[in-house]
Amino acid sequence: MRRHLAAALLALGLIASTGAPAQASEFPSTIRLPDGFRPEGVLTGPGPFAYVGSMADGSIYRVDLRTGRGATFSEGPGTPALGLHADGHGHLFVAGGTGGDLRILDARSGHLLATHRLTTGPAFVNDIAFSQGAAWITDSTNPVLYKLPLRGDRLPGPPVRIPLTGDITYGSGFNANGITPTPDGRALLVVQSNTGDLFRVEPSGATRRVNLHGETLAEGDGLLLRGRTLYAVQNRWNAVAVLRLNADGTDARVVRRLRSARFDCPATVAAFGSRLYLPNARFDTTPTPRTPYTLVAIPRQ
């Protein structure tokens, strides 16, 4: 599916034919984003490009990882853009944070294709994962997942509200945040920021706490799964926990934490080549229109 999207983007001149990509070591390790942008979500590919969402106004910024140069890909509606995901059929999904919505953009043009109102009242629609033929979206305020059936190159079906039951208990602060499939693809993993717990979540919404063997993922934010390795961003800890999972995602051990002097509350993580890319959300810095922000790269370990 990604090949089809890449071909479409190439035909429309949105990506260059890269052939054999340049060595990652030749790419910039720190990429300047627009001042005042307030980045949160990040998505890489196809090709050496990243898309970064703005908490300030919901805009999506597209950057060439080879040069660090970028431009606004889609103007925001004035509400946040948090988690980002693409379905390989020309659809870019954008979690709307306090806007309580999910927006779907044309991945070629950035034009808005659809908006789904997921909830009314207080909400923090946060992150997105694809699994079992559906998009699954977390809400850090309300104990639910939102499920949208995927329908190939057609727009997804209407959202279904899936209550979270079992081990997870919502409290004050940010609750369910990053989400990704389990290694076996039969369920989902969700990190709870305010408790540091990781949960296996069944498609029914039933949750089971993952055994972390005494470790914590406090301030857990974006998740990235590669095989049985899980990268979990801990934003105010300025760290990425690297965990080794069993197949069904019920047991996980932290094997190391990746850190960088260039981290300033990174929020989410995406991979390209041998690198991880993380936007510095700077949650502990009062945002202004002149506040600088960056996207940083570190070796994937």
KOLZAKE-797257 format. One record per residue (C-alpha): x, y, z. Coordinates in nm, 2 decimals, m for minus. Example, Ala and Ser with C-alpha at 12.3 -4.5 7.8 and 13.67 -1.06 7.14 Angstrom:
# KOLZAKE-797257
      u      v      w
   1.23  m0.45   0.78
   1.37  m0.11   0.71
# end
This chain:
# KOLZAKE-797257
      u      v      w
   0.00   0.00   0.00
   0.28   0.24   0.08
   0.43   0.17  m0.27
   0.10   0.28  m0.43
   0.10   0.60  m0.22
   0.46   0.67  m0.30
   0.40   0.62  m0.67
   0.11   0.87  m0.66
   0.31   1.13  m0.47
   0.59   1.09  m0.72
   0.36   1.13  m1.01
   0.23   1.45  m0.86
   0.58   1.58  m0.80
   0.54   1.58  m0.42
   0.84   1.36  m0.37
   1.16   1.31  m0.56
   1.28   0.98  m0.69
   1.55   0.89  m0.44
   1.69   0.57  m0.58
   1.95   0.46  m0.33
   1.90   0.71  m0.04
   2.19   0.91   0.09
   2.35   0.78   0.41
   2.16   0.90   0.72
   2.48   1.04   0.85
   2.46   1.30   0.57
   2.12   1.42   0.68
   2.09   1.71   0.93
   2.04   1.59   1.29
   1.85   1.90   1.40
   1.59   2.05   1.17
   1.44   2.39   1.25
   1.06   2.41   1.25
   0.86   2.74   1.22
   0.88   2.96   1.52
   0.56   2.93   1.74
   0.47   2.60   1.56
   0.43   2.39   1.88
   0.50   2.05   1.72
   0.35   1.72   1.85
   0.28   1.44   1.60
   0.53   1.32   1.34
   0.50   1.08   1.04
   0.77   0.98   0.80
   0.76   0.86   0.44
   0.71   0.77   0.18
   1.06   0.87   0.09
   1.29   1.09   0.30
   1.01   1.33   0.42
   0.85   1.40   0.75
   0.51   1.55   0.83
   0.48   1.73   1.16
   0.15   1.85   1.32
   0.10   2.18   1.51
  m0.07   2.20   1.85
  m0.10   2.58   1.79
  m0.34   2.58   1.49
  m0.35   2.23   1.34
  m0.12   2.30   1.04
   0.09   2.02   0.89
   0.45   2.10   0.80
   0.63   1.89   0.55
   1.01   1.87   0.57
   1.28   1.71   0.35
   1.50   1.50   0.58
   1.79   1.53   0.35
   1.81   1.90   0.35
   1.61   2.02   0.65
   1.40   2.25   0.43
   1.03   2.25   0.46
   0.70   2.43   0.40
   0.34   2.42   0.52
   0.17   2.12   0.36
  m0.18   2.19   0.50
  m0.32   2.50   0.68
  m0.48   2.42   1.01
  m0.84   2.49   1.13
  m0.72   2.67   1.44
  m0.75   2.36   1.66
  m0.46   2.12   1.74
  m0.30   1.85   1.52
  m0.16   1.57   1.73
  m0.12   1.21   1.62
  m0.07   1.15   1.25
  m0.11   0.83   1.04
  m0.14   0.75   0.67
  m0.33   0.46   0.52
  m0.14   0.40   0.20
  m0.45   0.50  m0.01
  m0.39   0.88  m0.01
  m0.55   0.95   0.32
  m0.36   1.13   0.60
  m0.53   1.10   0.94
  m0.49   1.38   1.20
  m0.60   1.36   1.56
  m0.76   1.68   1.67
  m0.68   1.71   2.04
  m0.91   1.95   2.22
  m1.11   1.99   1.90
  m1.25   1.65   1.97
  m1.23   1.55   1.61
  m1.04   1.34   1.35
  m0.95   1.51   1.02
  m0.87   1.32   0.70
  m0.65   1.50   0.45
  m0.56   1.42   0.09
  m0.20   1.29   0.13
  m0.11   1.44  m0.21
  m0.25   1.79  m0.18
  m0.31   1.85   0.19
  m0.67   1.93   0.12
  m0.93   1.84   0.38
  m1.14   1.54   0.27
  m1.35   1.47   0.58
  m1.39   1.56   0.95
  m1.53   1.32   1.20
  m1.67   1.46   1.53
  m1.56   1.20   1.78
  m1.71   1.35   2.09
  m1.86   1.67   2.24
  m1.75   1.84   2.56
  m1.40   1.81   2.70
  m1.17   1.59   2.50
  m0.80   1.53   2.41
  m0.81   1.32   2.09
  m0.45   1.22   2.09
  m0.29   0.94   1.89
  m0.38   0.70   1.61
  m0.29   0.34   1.51
  m0.41   0.10   1.24
  m0.49  m0.26   1.32
  m0.73  m0.52   1.21
  m0.88  m0.31   0.93
  m0.95  m0.01   1.14
  m0.81   0.32   1.27
  m0.80   0.33   1.65
  m0.77   0.67   1.83
  m0.70   0.75   2.19
  m0.86   1.02   2.40
  m0.65   1.13   2.70
  m0.96   1.28   2.87
  m1.23   1.02   2.81
  m1.18   0.64   2.88
  m1.26   0.53   2.53
  m1.11   0.44   2.20
  m1.26   0.56   1.87
  m1.27   0.30   1.59
  m1.30   0.39   1.23
  m1.33   0.10   0.98
  m1.09   0.14   0.69
  m1.23   0.09   0.34
  m0.94   0.08   0.10
  m0.92   0.39  m0.12
  m1.26   0.50   0.00
  m1.29   0.73   0.30
  m1.32   0.53   0.63
  m1.66   0.45   0.79
  m1.82   0.65   1.07
  m1.65   0.63   1.41
  m1.76   0.38   1.68
  m1.70   0.46   2.05
  m1.53   0.17   2.23
  m1.53   0.21   2.62
  m1.21   0.11   2.79
  m1.27  m0.15   3.06
  m1.05  m0.37   3.28
  m0.73  m0.26   3.44
  m0.71   0.09   3.32
  m0.84   0.37   3.54
  m0.85   0.73   3.43
  m0.74   1.00   3.67
  m0.63   1.37   3.66
  m0.39   1.48   3.39
  m0.32   1.29   3.07
  m0.44   0.93   3.05
  m0.43   0.71   2.74
  m0.18   0.86   2.50
   0.04   0.67   2.25
  m0.11   0.36   2.07
   0.03   0.09   1.85
  m0.05  m0.27   1.76
   0.09  m0.56   1.96
   0.36  m0.76   1.78
   0.11  m1.03   1.70
  m0.14  m0.78   1.56
  m0.43  m0.92   1.76
  m0.46  m0.63   2.00
  m0.33  m0.28   2.08
  m0.08  m0.13   2.32
  m0.17   0.20   2.49
   0.05   0.40   2.73
  m0.11   0.59   3.01
   0.10   0.91   3.07
   0.00   1.00   3.42
   0.06   0.65   3.57
   0.34   0.52   3.35
   0.15   0.20   3.28
   0.13   0.02   2.95
  m0.18  m0.17   2.86
  m0.28  m0.44   2.61
  m0.62  m0.34   2.48
  m0.85  m0.59   2.31
  m1.06  m0.48   2.01
  m1.36  m0.50   2.26
  m1.19  m0.23   2.48
  m1.09  m0.47   2.76
  m0.75  m0.37   2.90
  m0.48  m0.57   3.08
  m0.18  m0.41   3.24
   0.15  m0.52   3.07
   0.41  m0.65   3.31
   0.70  m0.40   3.30
   0.90  m0.58   3.57
   0.90  m0.28   3.80
   0.97  m0.02   3.54
   0.76   0.28   3.46
   0.67   0.47   3.14
   0.58   0.79   3.33
   0.51   1.08   3.09
   0.47   0.82   2.82
   0.37   0.98   2.49
   0.43   0.85   2.13
   0.49   0.48   2.07
   0.67   0.31   1.77
   0.68  m0.06   1.72
   0.94  m0.24   1.51
   0.91  m0.61   1.53
   0.91  m0.69   1.90
   1.10  m0.37   1.99
   0.88  m0.08   2.13
   1.01   0.27   2.14
   0.82   0.47   2.40
   0.88   0.85   2.43
   0.88   0.98   2.78
   0.84   1.35   2.71
   0.94   1.54   3.03
   1.19   1.27   3.11
   1.37   1.36   2.78
   1.41   1.00   2.70
   1.30   0.72   2.47
   1.25   0.39   2.65
   1.34   0.09   2.44
   1.14  m0.22   2.54
   1.15  m0.58   2.43
   0.81  m0.74   2.41
   0.67  m1.09   2.39
   0.45  m1.17   2.09
   0.11  m1.09   2.25
   0.23  m0.77   2.42
   0.16  m0.89   2.78
   0.52  m0.87   2.89
   0.78  m0.60   2.83
   1.13  m0.52   2.96
   1.30  m0.19   2.93
   1.64  m0.27   2.78
   1.78   0.08   2.76
   1.68   0.45   2.74
   1.79   0.68   2.46
   1.87   1.03   2.55
   2.01   1.34   2.38
   2.12   1.68   2.49
   1.91   1.81   2.21
   1.58   1.67   2.36
   1.34   1.93   2.50
   1.03   1.74   2.59
   1.01   1.53   2.27
   0.65   1.41   2.21
   0.63   1.15   1.94
   0.87   0.94   1.73
   0.89   0.81   1.38
   1.17   0.62   1.20
   1.35   0.67   0.87
   1.64   0.45   0.78
   1.87   0.41   1.08
   1.74   0.71   1.26
   1.45   0.81   1.49
   1.29   1.15   1.44
   1.13   1.33   1.74
   0.97   1.67   1.75
   1.06   1.88   2.05
   0.72   1.99   2.19
   0.89   2.20   2.47
   0.60   2.14   2.71
   0.79   2.31   2.99
   0.84   2.63   2.79
   0.57   2.90   2.77
   0.48   2.91   2.40
   0.49   3.24   2.21
   0.47   3.32   1.84
   0.85   3.35   1.85
   0.94   3.04   2.04
   1.18   2.82   1.84
   1.11   2.45   1.78
   1.30   2.17   1.63
   1.28   1.82   1.49
   1.57   1.61   1.61
   1.72   1.28   1.48
   1.91   1.02   1.69
   2.04   0.68   1.59
   1.80   0.40   1.61
   1.93   0.15   1.86
# end
